[in-house]
Amino acid sequence: MSQYFLQRADCSHHNIFPGVDIFTAAGDRVMLSLVEFAEGAVVQEHEHPHEQMGLLLEGRLEFTIGGETQVLVPGDMWRIPGG
């Protein structure tokens, strides 16, 4: 494995909810995740200690953060405060 380039197979993989798979690469001070959703998959409301940001690459995603819901399309981004 290269110290500079990663393939999906190099990442840790977890099924975090039914139909939701996450592939994660972590460095010393940063983490990047690719999350794949099966059609109709639901992620239950939860919290993380650190701020997170994301970018929708394809499809449509109904997303609720802090009680605000939006339907996202490719190119849309989001920010989730920590806590």
N, C-alpha and C positions, 0 to 999 in steps of 0.2 A: 504494500500500500504506500502510495506517495505521501509525503508530508504536506504537499501543496494541493493535490487534486483528490477528490473523493467520488466514488461511484455509490449508487444506492446500496449495493451490497456491503459497503464499508460502514454504513450507518447502523445504529441500533434501531430495531423495529419492534413496535408494540401495537397490539390491537387495544385501543383505549376505551372504546365503546363499540357496541355491535355496529359493524359497517364502517368503522372509523379506524384507519391505520395511520401511524405516525412513524416517520423515519427521521432520526435525529443525529446530527454531527455536533460535537462539542469541542471547543478549544479551551484555553486557560481562562478566558474572560468573556466568551461569547458562545451562544448556542444557536443553531439554525435547524428548523424542522420543516419537513414536507409532510403535509397532512392530506390524506386521500379519503374522500367520503363516498360511500356507495349511495345510490339514489335513495332518498327517503331516510337516510341515517340521521339520528338526533344525538347531539352532545348535550348532556345534562348541565345545568348551571353549576359552575364551580369557580374556584379562585386559585390564583398563583401568587407567590410572594413578589415576583418581579413584573415590571411592565412588559407587555408583549405587543408586537405589531405583526401584521400579516398582509398578504397580497393574494387576491384571487386570480388564479391562472386561467381556469376554464370553468364553464358551467354557470349555474346561478346558486346563490347561497342566501338563505334567510338567516340573519344574524341578529341576536339581541344582546346588547351590552348596556348595563346600567339602566335597564328598563326601556331603552330605546331600540326599536326593531327597524331594520332596513333590509331590502333585498339587494344583494351585491351582484355585480356582473364582472366579467374579466377586466382586470386593470384597477378595480376598486381596492382600496386599502382600509385597514382598521387599526385602532390603537386601543389597548385594554390597560387601564391603570393597574399597578400592582396592588395586591391585597384584596 
